[in-house]
Amino acid sequence: MASEYYNPADLRKFGKITEWSEALGEKFFDYYGKVFEEGALSAREKSLIALAVAHVVKCPYCIDAYTKDGLERGITKEEMMEAVHAGAAIESGATLVHGVQMMNKYEKLSM
């Protein structure tokens, strides 16, 4: 039995998800590939976005993959950390803005 839930070697197995659902797996990888093609945003910009999102959704596999991808694209450690902070700020703000719901409910119940 593995001593940890997250095994970095499992990232290399990601492509095997099509073995259990070929049609859906292929559609996902087609979509995924299209998303990361050059477009209105560069592949470099998309890599930074993916790195930030990977931190927000707390996916260690994605963090590993997009840290490596970023290095290969010449993204600096400062740019990576700034992207992570941008993601963290949005996540924090989203949490705090839901405080308005709590405030509204409190006011309604305390009348």
Biopython code that builds the backbone (N, CA, C, O; Angstrom):
import numpy as np
from Bio.PDB.StructureBuilder import StructureBuilder

atoms = [
    (1, "MET", "N", (0.843, -1.178, 0.000)),
    (1, "MET", "CA", (0.000, 0.000, 0.000)),
    (1, "MET", "C", (0.891, 1.245, 0.000)),
    (1, "MET", "O", (1.903, 1.300, 0.698)),
    (2, "ALA", "N", (0.497, 2.233, -0.790)),
    (2, "ALA", "CA", (1.261, 3.476, -0.871)),
    (2, "ALA", "C", (1.194, 4.216, 0.461)),
    (2, "ALA", "O", (0.187, 4.168, 1.167)),
    (3, "SER", "N", (2.291, 4.901, 0.788)),
    (3, "SER", "CA", (2.330, 5.611, 2.054)),
    (3, "SER", "C", (1.689, 6.991, 1.969)),
    (3, "SER", "O", (1.533, 7.669, 2.985)),
    (4, "GLU", "N", (1.322, 7.402, 0.779)),
    (4, "GLU", "CA", (0.682, 8.705, 0.606)),
    (4, "GLU", "C", (-0.378, 8.625, -0.476)),
    (4, "GLU", "O", (-0.300, 7.788, -1.376)),
    (5, "TYR", "N", (-1.352, 9.484, -0.385)),
    (5, "TYR", "CA", (-2.435, 9.484, -1.362)),
    (5, "TYR", "C", (-1.948, 9.984, -2.713)),
    (5, "TYR", "O", (-2.262, 9.399, -3.750)),
    (6, "TYR", "N", (-1.190, 11.055, -2.699)),
    (6, "TYR", "CA", (-0.668, 11.645, -3.927)),
    (6, "TYR", "C", (0.629, 10.972, -4.317)),
    (6, "TYR", "O", (1.598, 11.005, -3.559)),
    (7, "ASN", "N", (0.659, 10.370, -5.475)),
    (7, "ASN", "CA", (1.863, 9.733, -5.989)),
    (7, "ASN", "C", (2.239, 10.451, -7.286)),
    (7, "ASN", "O", (1.534, 10.305, -8.284)),
    (8, "PRO", "N", (3.326, 11.218, -7.300)),
    (8, "PRO", "CA", (3.707, 11.964, -8.496)),
    (8, "PRO", "C", (3.791, 11.099, -9.755)),
    (8, "PRO", "O", (3.542, 11.594, -10.855)),
    (9, "ALA", "N", (4.131, 9.835, -9.616)),
    (9, "ALA", "CA", (4.228, 8.942, -10.775)),
    (9, "ALA", "C", (2.873, 8.729, -11.442)),
    (9, "ALA", "O", (2.812, 8.378, -12.620)),
    (10, "ASP", "N", (1.792, 8.935, -10.704)),
    (10, "ASP", "CA", (0.459, 8.744, -11.283)),
    (10, "ASP", "C", (0.146, 9.740, -12.390)),
    (10, "ASP", "O", (-0.693, 9.462, -13.247)),
    (11, "LEU", "N", (0.796, 10.880, -12.389)),
    (11, "LEU", "CA", (0.554, 11.872, -13.449)),
    (11, "LEU", "C", (0.838, 11.268, -14.820)),
    (11, "LEU", "O", (0.136, 11.566, -15.785)),
    (12, "ARG", "N", (1.852, 10.429, -14.912)),
    (12, "ARG", "CA", (2.187, 9.789, -16.189)),
    (12, "ARG", "C", (1.095, 8.823, -16.652)),
    (12, "ARG", "O", (1.052, 8.452, -17.825)),
    (13, "LYS", "N", (0.221, 8.417, -15.745)),
    (13, "LYS", "CA", (-0.854, 7.479, -16.079)),
    (13, "LYS", "C", (-2.132, 8.186, -16.543)),
    (13, "LYS", "O", (-3.109, 7.531, -16.904)),
    (14, "PHE", "N", (-2.122, 9.505, -16.533)),
    (14, "PHE", "CA", (-3.336, 10.271, -16.832)),
    (14, "PHE", "C", (-3.943, 9.887, -18.180)),
    (14, "PHE", "O", (-5.162, 9.778, -18.305)),
    (15, "GLY", "N", (-3.109, 9.686, -19.171)),
    (15, "GLY", "CA", (-3.611, 9.334, -20.497)),
    (15, "GLY", "C", (-4.375, 8.023, -20.539)),
    (15, "GLY", "O", (-5.117, 7.764, -21.486)),
    (16, "LYS", "N", (-4.198, 7.198, -19.519)),
    (16, "LYS", "CA", (-4.863, 5.895, -19.484)),
    (16, "LYS", "C", (-6.339, 5.987, -19.110)),
    (16, "LYS", "O", (-7.043, 4.977, -19.122)),
    (17, "ILE", "N", (-6.812, 7.185, -18.780)),
    (17, "ILE", "CA", (-8.236, 7.277, -18.419)),
    (17, "ILE", "C", (-9.128, 6.872, -19.581)),
    (17, "ILE", "O", (-10.283, 6.497, -19.378)),
    (18, "THR", "N", (-8.597, 6.946, -20.806)),
    (18, "THR", "CA", (-9.400, 6.548, -21.966)),
    (18, "THR", "C", (-9.648, 5.043, -21.992)),
    (18, "THR", "O", (-10.568, 4.583, -22.669)),
    (19, "GLU", "N", (-8.845, 4.272, -21.267)),
    (19, "GLU", "CA", (-9.026, 2.823, -21.250)),
    (19, "GLU", "C", (-10.356, 2.424, -20.613)),
    (19, "GLU", "O", (-10.911, 1.378, -20.951)),
    (20, "TRP", "N", (-10.863, 3.225, -19.715)),
    (20, "TRP", "CA", (-12.103, 2.887, -19.034)),
    (20, "TRP", "C", (-13.308, 3.575, -19.644)),
    (20, "TRP", "O", (-14.449, 3.214, -19.354)),
    (21, "SER", "N", (-13.059, 4.558, -20.484)),
    (21, "SER", "CA", (-14.142, 5.253, -21.190)),
    (21, "SER", "C", (-13.527, 5.919, -22.412)),
    (21, "SER", "O", (-13.241, 7.117, -22.407)),
    (22, "GLU", "N", (-13.330, 5.127, -23.453)),
    (22, "GLU", "CA", (-12.592, 5.588, -24.620)),
    (22, "GLU", "C", (-13.208, 6.827, -25.265)),
    (22, "GLU", "O", (-12.502, 7.802, -25.519)),
    (23, "ALA", "N", (-14.484, 6.804, -25.526)),
    (23, "ALA", "CA", (-15.118, 7.919, -26.228)),
    (23, "ALA", "C", (-15.018, 9.212, -25.427)),
    (23, "ALA", "O", (-14.650, 10.257, -25.964)),
    (24, "LEU", "N", (-15.348, 9.135, -24.135)),
    (24, "LEU", "CA", (-15.302, 10.339, -23.307)),
    (24, "LEU", "C", (-13.866, 10.800, -23.064)),
    (24, "LEU", "O", (-13.586, 11.998, -23.073)),
    (25, "GLY", "N", (-12.964, 9.851, -22.847)),
    (25, "GLY", "CA", (-11.563, 10.191, -22.649)),
    (25, "GLY", "C", (-10.984, 10.898, -23.855)),
    (25, "GLY", "O", (-10.287, 11.904, -23.716)),
    (26, "GLU", "N", (-11.268, 10.378, -25.039)),
    (26, "GLU", "CA", (-10.773, 11.009, -26.265)),
    (26, "GLU", "C", (-11.361, 12.398, -26.451)),
    (26, "GLU", "O", (-10.660, 13.326, -26.854)),
    (27, "LYS", "N", (-12.645, 12.540, -26.159)),
    (27, "LYS", "CA", (-13.267, 13.866, -26.273)),
    (27, "LYS", "C", (-12.622, 14.855, -25.306)),
    (27, "LYS", "O", (-12.375, 16.010, -25.653)),
    (28, "PHE", "N", (-12.352, 14.383, -24.079)),
    (28, "PHE", "CA", (-11.693, 15.256, -23.112)),
    (28, "PHE", "C", (-10.333, 15.690, -23.622)),
    (28, "PHE", "O", (-10.027, 16.882, -23.607)),
    (29, "PHE", "N", (-9.506, 14.756, -24.073)),
    (29, "PHE", "CA", (-8.155, 15.103, -24.507)),
    (29, "PHE", "C", (-8.166, 15.961, -25.778)),
    (29, "PHE", "O", (-7.286, 16.804, -25.956)),
    (30, "ASP", "N", (-9.145, 15.757, -26.656)),
    (30, "ASP", "CA", (-9.287, 16.639, -27.821)),
    (30, "ASP", "C", (-9.585, 18.066, -27.355)),
    (30, "ASP", "O", (-8.965, 19.028, -27.811)),
    (31, "TYR", "N", (-10.552, 18.180, -26.434)),
    (31, "TYR", "CA", (-10.926, 19.486, -25.880)),
    (31, "TYR", "C", (-9.736, 20.128, -25.168)),
    (31, "TYR", "O", (-9.418, 21.294, -25.403)),
    (32, "TYR", "N", (-9.090, 19.367, -24.308)),
    (32, "TYR", "CA", (-7.953, 19.852, -23.530)),
    (32, "TYR", "C", (-6.857, 20.377, -24.457)),
    (32, "TYR", "O", (-6.296, 21.449, -24.232)),
    (33, "GLY", "N", (-6.567, 19.611, -25.491)),
    (33, "GLY", "CA", (-5.553, 20.031, -26.452)),
    (33, "GLY", "C", (-5.926, 21.329, -27.151)),
    (33, "GLY", "O", (-5.084, 22.210, -27.325)),
    (34, "LYS", "N", (-7.186, 21.446, -27.552)),
    (34, "LYS", "CA", (-7.661, 22.668, -28.215)),
    (34, "LYS", "C", (-7.562, 23.879, -27.295)),
    (34, "LYS", "O", (-7.153, 24.958, -27.721)),
    (35, "VAL", "N", (-7.936, 23.697, -26.042)),
    (35, "VAL", "CA", (-7.905, 24.799, -25.081)),
    (35, "VAL", "C", (-6.506, 25.390, -24.968)),
    (35, "VAL", "O", (-6.355, 26.608, -24.870)),
    (36, "PHE", "N", (-5.497, 24.551, -24.980)),
    (36, "PHE", "CA", (-4.136, 25.026, -24.742)),
    (36, "PHE", "C", (-3.366, 25.379, -26.016)),
    (36, "PHE", "O", (-2.167, 25.651, -25.957)),
    (37, "GLU", "N", (-4.047, 25.379, -27.170)),
    (37, "GLU", "CA", (-3.427, 25.859, -28.402)),
    (37, "GLU", "C", (-3.295, 27.380, -28.348)),
    (37, "GLU", "O", (-3.998, 28.051, -27.592)),
    (38, "GLU", "N", (-2.395, 27.903, -29.151)),
    (38, "GLU", "CA", (-2.274, 29.357, -29.279)),
    (38, "GLU", "C", (-3.610, 29.899, -29.775)),
    (38, "GLU", "O", (-4.245, 29.304, -30.645)),
    (39, "GLY", "N", (-4.022, 31.005, -29.230)),
    (39, "GLY", "CA", (-5.271, 31.639, -29.631)),
    (39, "GLY", "C", (-5.187, 33.107, -29.273)),
    (39, "GLY", "O", (-4.141, 33.733, -29.451)),
    (40, "ALA", "N", (-6.269, 33.659, -28.775)),
    (40, "ALA", "CA", (-6.247, 35.040, -28.306)),
    (40, "ALA", "C", (-5.249, 35.176, -27.155)),
    (40, "ALA", "O", (-4.647, 36.232, -26.964)),
    (41, "LEU", "N", (-5.083, 34.097, -26.396)),
    (41, "LEU", "CA", (-4.055, 34.027, -25.358)),
    (41, "LEU", "C", (-2.939, 33.126, -25.856)),
    (41, "LEU", "O", (-3.182, 32.152, -26.568)),
    (42, "SER", "N", (-1.724, 33.456, -25.477)),
    (42, "SER", "CA", (-0.592, 32.608, -25.854)),
    (42, "SER", "C", (-0.592, 31.344, -24.998)),
    (42, "SER", "O", (-1.211, 31.303, -23.935)),
    (43, "ALA", "N", (0.101, 30.324, -25.469)),
    (43, "ALA", "CA", (0.238, 29.101, -24.690)),
    (43, "ALA", "C", (0.938, 29.403, -23.368)),
    (43, "ALA", "O", (0.659, 28.754, -22.359)),
    (44, "ARG", "N", (1.833, 30.369, -23.363)),
    (44, "ARG", "CA", (2.545, 30.777, -22.156)),
    (44, "ARG", "C", (1.562, 31.376, -21.137)),
    (44, "ARG", "O", (1.600, 31.045, -19.952)),
    (45, "GLU", "N", (0.688, 32.257, -21.620)),
    (45, "GLU", "CA", (-0.310, 32.861, -20.729)),
    (45, "GLU", "C", (-1.256, 31.800, -20.180)),
    (45, "GLU", "O", (-1.613, 31.827, -19.003)),
    (46, "LYS", "N", (-1.655, 30.876, -21.028)),
    (46, "LYS", "CA", (-2.552, 29.810, -20.591)),
    (46, "LYS", "C", (-1.880, 28.920, -19.548)),
    (46, "LYS", "O", (-2.537, 28.432, -18.628)),
    (47, "SER", "N", (-0.584, 28.711, -19.688)),
    (47, "SER", "CA", (0.155, 27.919, -18.711)),
    (47, "SER", "C", (0.145, 28.594, -17.348)),
    (47, "SER", "O", (-0.013, 27.926, -16.327)),
    (48, "LEU", "N", (0.314, 29.910, -17.322)),
    (48, "LEU", "CA", (0.253, 30.645, -16.050)),
    (48, "LEU", "C", (-1.142, 30.586, -15.441)),
    (48, "LEU", "O", (-1.285, 30.417, -14.231)),
    (49, "ILE", "N", (-2.159, 30.722, -16.267)),
    (49, "ILE", "CA", (-3.538, 30.614, -15.779)),
    (49, "ILE", "C", (-3.759, 29.222, -15.190)),
    (49, "ILE", "O", (-4.313, 29.078, -14.100)),
    (50, "ALA", "N", (-3.320, 28.202, -15.925)),
    (50, "ALA", "CA", (-3.492, 26.828, -15.454)),
    (50, "ALA", "C", (-2.770, 26.604, -14.127)),
    (50, "ALA", "O", (-3.286, 25.910, -13.250)),
    (51, "LEU", "N", (-1.593, 27.180, -13.977)),
    (51, "LEU", "CA", (-0.849, 27.045, -12.724)),
    (51, "LEU", "C", (-1.606, 27.688, -11.566)),
    (51, "LEU", "O", (-1.687, 27.118, -10.478)),
    (52, "ALA", "N", (-2.157, 28.872, -11.804)),
    (52, "ALA", "CA", (-2.923, 29.545, -10.756)),
    (52, "ALA", "C", (-4.166, 28.739, -10.387)),
    (52, "ALA", "O", (-4.456, 28.547, -9.206)),
    (53, "VAL", "N", (-4.886, 28.277, -11.380)),
    (53, "VAL", "CA", (-6.095, 27.481, -11.131)),
    (53, "VAL", "C", (-5.739, 26.179, -10.418)),
    (53, "VAL", "O", (-6.467, 25.738, -9.529)),
    (54, "ALA", "N", (-4.626, 25.566, -10.803)),
    (54, "ALA", "CA", (-4.186, 24.326, -10.156)),
    (54, "ALA", "C", (-4.025, 24.517, -8.660)),
    (54, "ALA", "O", (-4.347, 23.625, -7.874)),
    (55, "HIS", "N", (-3.529, 25.675, -8.269)),
    (55, "HIS", "CA", (-3.387, 25.962, -6.839)),
    (55, "HIS", "C", (-4.740, 26.200, -6.180)),
    (55, "HIS", "O", (-4.973, 25.752, -5.057)),
    (56, "VAL", "N", (-5.624, 26.898, -6.868)),
    (56, "VAL", "CA", (-6.942, 27.186, -6.299)),
    (56, "VAL", "C", (-7.747, 25.896, -6.107)),
    (56, "VAL", "O", (-8.428, 25.734, -5.095)),
    (57, "VAL", "N", (-7.671, 24.989, -7.069)),
    (57, "VAL", "CA", (-8.414, 23.730, -6.933)),
    (57, "VAL", "C", (-7.611, 22.668, -6.183)),
    (57, "VAL", "O", (-8.083, 21.558, -5.938)),
    (58, "LYS", "N", (-6.380, 23.047, -5.826)),
    (58, "LYS", "CA", (-5.504, 22.204, -4.991)),
    (58, "LYS", "C", (-5.217, 20.843, -5.619)),
    (58, "LYS", "O", (-5.359, 19.807, -4.969)),
    (59, "CYS", "N", (-4.815, 20.856, -6.882)),
    (59, "CYS", "CA", (-4.482, 19.632, -7.606)),
    (59, "CYS", "C", (-2.961, 19.484, -7.687)),
    (59, "CYS", "O", (-2.322, 20.164, -8.491)),
    (60, "PRO", "N", (-2.372, 18.608, -6.870)),
    (60, "PRO", "CA", (-0.921, 18.476, -6.893)),
    (60, "PRO", "C", (-0.392, 17.997, -8.243)),
    (60, "PRO", "O", (0.714, 18.366, -8.639)),
    (61, "TYR", "N", (-1.164, 17.184, -8.948)),
    (61, "TYR", "CA", (-0.740, 16.725, -10.270)),
    (61, "TYR", "C", (-0.642, 17.901, -11.239)),
    (61, "TYR", "O", (0.323, 18.021, -11.995)),
    (62, "CYS", "N", (-1.646, 18.757, -11.204)),
    (62, "CYS", "CA", (-1.671, 19.930, -12.083)),
    (62, "CYS", "C", (-0.560, 20.915, -11.708)),
    (62, "CYS", "O", (0.066, 21.515, -12.582)),
    (63, "ILE", "N", (-0.324, 21.075, -10.420)),
    (63, "ILE", "CA", (0.758, 21.966, -9.972)),
    (63, "ILE", "C", (2.082, 21.465, -10.529)),
    (63, "ILE", "O", (2.867, 22.249, -11.062)),
    (64, "ASP", "N", (2.338, 20.167, -10.409)),
    (64, "ASP", "CA", (3.568, 19.608, -10.959)),
    (64, "ASP", "C", (3.634, 19.827, -12.472)),
    (64, "ASP", "O", (4.648, 20.285, -12.999)),
    (65, "ALA", "N", (2.543, 19.492, -13.161)),
    (65, "ALA", "CA", (2.534, 19.570, -14.624)),
    (65, "ALA", "C", (2.743, 20.999, -15.117)),
    (65, "ALA", "O", (3.512, 21.220, -16.052)),
    (66, "TYR", "N", (2.067, 21.974, -14.498)),
    (66, "TYR", "CA", (2.160, 23.343, -15.009)),
    (66, "TYR", "C", (3.358, 24.101, -14.463)),
    (66, "TYR", "O", (3.724, 25.141, -15.010)),
    (67, "THR", "N", (3.975, 23.610, -13.402)),
    (67, "THR", "CA", (5.275, 24.159, -13.007)),
    (67, "THR", "C", (6.308, 23.735, -14.045)),
    (67, "THR", "O", (7.108, 24.552, -14.500)),
    (68, "LYS", "N", (6.291, 22.466, -14.415)),
    (68, "LYS", "CA", (7.206, 21.946, -15.432)),
    (68, "LYS", "C", (6.948, 22.629, -16.775)),
    (68, "LYS", "O", (7.888, 23.052, -17.448)),
    (69, "ASP", "N", (5.679, 22.738, -17.165)),
    (69, "ASP", "CA", (5.318, 23.376, -18.427)),
    (69, "ASP", "C", (5.800, 24.828, -18.433)),
    (69, "ASP", "O", (6.338, 25.307, -19.431)),
    (70, "GLY", "N", (5.602, 25.513, -17.323)),
    (70, "GLY", "CA", (6.033, 26.904, -17.234)),
    (70, "GLY", "C", (7.535, 27.048, -17.386)),
    (70, "GLY", "O", (8.011, 27.941, -18.087)),
    (71, "LEU", "N", (8.281, 26.175, -16.733)),
    (71, "LEU", "CA", (9.734, 26.206, -16.867)),
    (71, "LEU", "C", (10.151, 26.001, -18.320)),
    (71, "LEU", "O", (11.052, 26.676, -18.820)),
    (72, "GLU", "N", (9.486, 25.061, -18.992)),
    (72, "GLU", "CA", (9.796, 24.788, -20.396)),
    (72, "GLU", "C", (9.448, 25.980, -21.293)),
    (72, "GLU", "O", (10.034, 26.139, -22.364)),
    (73, "ARG", "N", (8.508, 26.810, -20.865)),
    (73, "ARG", "CA", (8.102, 27.980, -21.647)),
    (73, "ARG", "C", (8.860, 29.244, -21.229)),
    (73, "ARG", "O", (8.587, 30.333, -21.735)),
    (74, "GLY", "N", (9.804, 29.095, -20.312)),
    (74, "GLY", "CA", (10.599, 30.243, -19.896)),
    (74, "GLY", "C", (9.926, 31.136, -18.872)),
    (74, "GLY", "O", (10.342, 32.278, -18.678)),
    (75, "ILE", "N", (8.899, 30.636, -18.220)),
    (75, "ILE", "CA", (8.216, 31.406, -17.182)),
    (75, "ILE", "C", (9.104, 31.415, -15.941)),
    (75, "ILE", "O", (9.590, 30.371, -15.506)),
    (76, "THR", "N", (9.306, 32.588, -15.387)),
    (76, "THR", "CA", (10.182, 32.720, -14.231)),
    (76, "THR", "C", (9.461, 32.323, -12.936)),
    (76, "THR", "O", (8.233, 32.252, -12.885)),
    (77, "LYS", "N", (10.251, 32.071, -11.905)),
    (77, "LYS", "CA", (9.651, 31.727, -10.615)),
    (77, "LYS", "C", (8.849, 32.901, -10.072)),
    (77, "LYS", "O", (7.846, 32.700, -9.386)),
    (78, "GLU", "N", (9.277, 34.120, -10.368)),
    (78, "GLU", "CA", (8.531, 35.305, -9.913)),
    (78, "GLU", "C", (7.175, 35.394, -10.611)),
    (78, "GLU", "O", (6.171, 35.725, -9.980)),
    (79, "GLU", "N", (7.145, 35.101, -11.907)),
    (79, "GLU", "CA", (5.874, 35.110, -12.644)),
    (79, "GLU", "C", (4.947, 34.011, -12.126)),
    (79, "GLU", "O", (3.744, 34.222, -11.971)),
    (80, "MET", "N", (5.521, 32.838, -11.861)),
    (80, "MET", "CA", (4.713, 31.736, -11.328)),
    (80, "MET", "C", (4.105, 32.118, -9.981)),
    (80, "MET", "O", (2.914, 31.906, -9.753)),
    (81, "MET", "N", (4.913, 32.677, -9.097)),
    (81, "MET", "CA", (4.402, 33.024, -7.769)),
    (81, "MET", "C", (3.363, 34.135, -7.853)),
    (81, "MET", "O", (2.388, 34.138, -7.101)),
    (82, "GLU", "N", (3.572, 35.078, -8.766)),
    (82, "GLU", "CA", (2.580, 36.150, -8.935)),
    (82, "GLU", "C", (1.250, 35.572, -9.413)),
    (82, "GLU", "O", (0.185, 36.004, -8.972)),
    (83, "ALA", "N", (1.316, 34.590, -10.321)),
    (83, "ALA", "CA", (0.094, 33.930, -10.788)),
    (83, "ALA", "C", (-0.594, 33.197, -9.640)),
    (83, "ALA", "O", (-1.818, 33.238, -9.517)),
    (84, "VAL", "N", (0.194, 32.527, -8.799)),
    (84, "VAL", "CA", (-0.372, 31.820, -7.641)),
    (84, "VAL", "C", (-1.048, 32.815, -6.696)),
    (84, "VAL", "O", (-2.131, 32.547, -6.176)),
    (85, "HIS", "N", (-0.408, 33.957, -6.477)),
    (85, "HIS", "CA", (-1.021, 34.978, -5.613)),
    (85, "HIS", "C", (-2.302, 35.532, -6.234)),
    (85, "HIS", "O", (-3.262, 35.810, -5.515)),
    (86, "ALA", "N", (-2.332, 35.697, -7.549)),
    (86, "ALA", "CA", (-3.566, 36.166, -8.206)),
    (86, "ALA", "C", (-4.684, 35.162, -7.970)),
    (86, "ALA", "O", (-5.810, 35.550, -7.659)),
    (87, "GLY", "N", (-4.386, 33.874, -8.116)),
    (87, "GLY", "CA", (-5.392, 32.841, -7.846)),
    (87, "GLY", "C", (-5.842, 32.850, -6.406)),
    (87, "GLY", "O", (-7.032, 32.725, -6.118)),
    (88, "ALA", "N", (-4.881, 33.000, -5.486)),
    (88, "ALA", "CA", (-5.207, 33.029, -4.061)),
    (88, "ALA", "C", (-6.083, 34.227, -3.715)),
    (88, "ALA", "O", (-6.996, 34.117, -2.896)),
    (89, "ALA", "N", (-5.806, 35.371, -4.337)),
    (89, "ALA", "CA", (-6.603, 36.574, -4.071)),
    (89, "ALA", "C", (-8.048, 36.380, -4.526)),
    (89, "ALA", "O", (-8.984, 36.770, -3.827)),
    (90, "ILE", "N", (-8.224, 35.774, -5.705)),
    (90, "ILE", "CA", (-9.579, 35.522, -6.201)),
    (90, "ILE", "C", (-10.295, 34.522, -5.297)),
    (90, "ILE", "O", (-11.467, 34.705, -4.966)),
    (91, "GLU", "N", (-9.587, 33.466, -4.899)),
    (91, "GLU", "CA", (-10.202, 32.469, -4.014)),
    (91, "GLU", "C", (-10.595, 33.094, -2.676)),
    (91, "GLU", "O", (-11.678, 32.827, -2.155)),
    (92, "SER", "N", (-9.720, 33.919, -2.128)),
    (92, "SER", "CA", (-10.017, 34.598, -0.862)),
    (92, "SER", "C", (-11.201, 35.544, -1.013)),
    (92, "SER", "O", (-12.098, 35.576, -0.171)),
    (93, "GLY", "N", (-11.190, 36.300, -2.083)),
    (93, "GLY", "CA", (-12.293, 37.233, -2.326)),
    (93, "GLY", "C", (-13.619, 36.517, -2.489)),
    (93, "GLY", "O", (-14.648, 36.972, -1.989)),
    (94, "ALA", "N", (-13.589, 35.392, -3.193)),
    (94, "ALA", "CA", (-14.818, 34.621, -3.381)),
    (94, "ALA", "C", (-15.346, 34.097, -2.051)),
    (94, "ALA", "O", (-16.556, 34.063, -1.826)),
    (95, "THR", "N", (-14.444, 33.693, -1.181)),
    (95, "THR", "CA", (-14.853, 33.244, 0.152)),
    (95, "THR", "C", (-15.462, 34.396, 0.931)),
    (95, "THR", "O", (-16.529, 34.256, 1.530)),
    (96, "LEU", "N", (-14.784, 35.531, 0.922)),
    (96, "LEU", "CA", (-15.244, 36.673, 1.709)),
    (96, "LEU", "C", (-16.539, 37.274, 1.177)),
    (96, "LEU", "O", (-17.381, 37.705, 1.964)),
    (97, "VAL", "N", (-16.717, 37.311, -0.151)),
    (97, "VAL", "CA", (-17.948, 37.889, -0.686)),
    (97, "VAL", "C", (-19.163, 37.058, -0.283)),
    (97, "VAL", "O", (-20.275, 37.581, -0.206)),
    (98, "HIS", "N", (-18.957, 35.766, -0.025)),
    (98, "HIS", "CA", (-20.055, 34.952, 0.478)),
    (98, "HIS", "C", (-20.426, 35.336, 1.907)),
    (98, "HIS", "O", (-21.475, 34.933, 2.410)),
    (99, "GLY", "N", (-19.569, 36.110, 2.555)),
    (99, "GLY", "CA", (-19.899, 36.653, 3.864)),
    (99, "GLY", "C", (-21.128, 37.545, 3.811)),
    (99, "GLY", "O", (-21.821, 37.709, 4.815)),
    (100, "VAL", "N", (-21.403, 38.123, 2.647)),
    (100, "VAL", "CA", (-22.607, 38.947, 2.486)),
    (100, "VAL", "C", (-23.853, 38.085, 2.704)),
    (100, "VAL", "O", (-24.831, 38.546, 3.292)),
    (101, "GLN", "N", (-23.819, 36.851, 2.237)),
    (101, "GLN", "CA", (-24.948, 35.947, 2.453)),
    (101, "GLN", "C", (-25.157, 35.729, 3.946)),
    (101, "GLN", "O", (-26.287, 35.756, 4.432)),
    (102, "MET", "N", (-24.055, 35.512, 4.672)),
    (102, "MET", "CA", (-24.146, 35.331, 6.116)),
    (102, "MET", "C", (-24.689, 36.605, 6.771)),
    (102, "MET", "O", (-25.537, 36.534, 7.661)),
    (103, "MET", "N", (-24.207, 37.754, 6.338)),
    (103, "MET", "CA", (-24.658, 39.021, 6.914)),
    (103, "MET", "C", (-26.155, 39.218, 6.687)),
    (103, "MET", "O", (-26.885, 39.621, 7.593)),
    (104, "ASN", "N", (-26.606, 38.926, 5.453)),
    (104, "ASN", "CA", (-28.030, 39.055, 5.135)),
    (104, "ASN", "C", (-28.877, 38.123, 5.993)),
    (104, "ASN", "O", (-29.903, 38.526, 6.540)),
    (105, "LYS", "N", (-28.433, 36.865, 6.105)),
    (105, "LYS", "CA", (-29.184, 35.884, 6.912)),
    (105, "LYS", "C", (-29.210, 36.287, 8.380)),
    (105, "LYS", "O", (-30.242, 36.178, 9.042)),
    (106, "TYR", "N", (-28.071, 36.754, 8.885)),
    (106, "TYR", "CA", (-28.005, 37.202, 10.290)),
    (106, "TYR", "C", (-29.004, 38.330, 10.537)),
    (106, "TYR", "O", (-29.760, 38.312, 11.509)),
    (107, "GLU", "N", (-28.988, 39.308, 9.641)),
    (107, "GLU", "CA", (-29.907, 40.445, 9.814)),
    (107, "GLU", "C", (-31.349, 40.018, 9.740)),
    (107, "GLU", "O", (-32.185, 40.519, 10.492)),
    (108, "LYS", "N", (-31.658, 39.096, 8.842)),
    (108, "LYS", "CA", (-33.026, 38.613, 8.715)),
    (108, "LYS", "C", (-33.471, 37.859, 9.973)),
    (108, "LYS", "O", (-34.587, 38.054, 10.454)),
    (109, "LEU", "N", (-32.601, 37.002, 10.499)),
    (109, "LEU", "CA", (-32.949, 36.193, 11.656)),
    (109, "LEU", "C", (-32.929, 36.965, 12.971)),
    (109, "LEU", "O", (-33.614, 36.589, 13.922)),
    (110, "SER", "N", (-32.155, 38.031, 13.027)),
    (110, "SER", "CA", (-32.018, 38.750, 14.295)),
    (110, "SER", "C", (-33.022, 39.891, 14.424)),
    (110, "SER", "O", (-32.963, 40.648, 15.393)),
    (111, "MET", "N", (-33.922, 40.029, 13.491)),
    (111, "MET", "CA", (-34.926, 41.099, 13.569)),
    (111, "MET", "C", (-35.945, 40.838, 14.626)),
    (111, "MET", "O", (-36.856, 41.644, 14.817)),
]
sb = StructureBuilder()
sb.init_structure("model")
sb.init_model(0)
sb.init_chain("A")
sb.init_seg("    ")
for serial, (resi, resn, name, xyz) in enumerate(atoms, 1):
    if name == "N":
        sb.init_residue(resn, " ", resi, " ")
    sb.init_atom(name, np.array(xyz, "f"), 0.0, 1.0, " ", f" {name:<3s}", serial, name[0])
structure = sb.get_structure()
